[in-house]
Amino acid sequence: MSAAELDTSSSPRAHKKRKTLEMAENKDPKEMAGAAAPQTNPTSSPATLDKGHEAYHSCLSSNKEWAAEYTKANPDFFGKSAQGQTPQVLWIGCSDSRVPESTILGQAPGALFVHRNIANVISPTDTSILSVVEFAVGAIKVKDIVVCGHTKCGGVNATLGNSKLGILDVWLQPMRILREKHHEELEKLEDPEEKRTALSRLNVQAGVDTLRRIPVVIEAMKERDLQVHGLIYNLHTGLLDDVETKEDESRKETRASTFTLQ
Ligand SMILES: [Zn+2]
């Protein structure tokens, strides 16, 4: 499944999936229209010639403006950037367009190493995320890893629903297992948004646990105080909230002795 199918394809199948996610999320149609409205540049001639793709062309013209302004303010920036990267934080977040990590953290290019997927699911058999972690921790030697979920997450909404979503059902399985495991406490929450946020938090905690069982992470935690954090981004306020991920020393030792591989 391509990103285009998820977001922009007009094929009936993709449309059905998108509708299902939107319905599961129970969005206000006005809010959705506002969120989807492209930031077009009325002076951009290619946009006016390529009807329906104004947002894309606006992105390209904005890039030129951004690069020019950034160079003016930081003449050496791109020269240094091209020489290499030394980010100190690995960010693992949701693909949701409303949670762009560098923007919400006020960070410049080069500050964050990033992996994003639908609903920030961290699966121990996902070679994509394992490769990112291996490189970020083993080679770049980041000092902190952040797993960040967010409120009103479409993937969480889908997990709390029972619609068939095809390959997404496979992807969301770890979170559906969390739903099953925490069924009683989730069912006690009458407010749907509270329930969604609760599952988002459980998903972040589970992601942090999975990361702490990866050998390269265990080694870096022991040898150079690598820390793994959990956060939730609140779409209503733009603020990050901490997710409890502390563990006592005995659990830390048991985990390390079980998952340290030599
Ligand atoms: Zn999400």
Residues whose N, C-alpha, C, O or C-beta is under 5 A from the ligand:
A	BS01	ZN	C94 D96 A119 C153 G154 G155
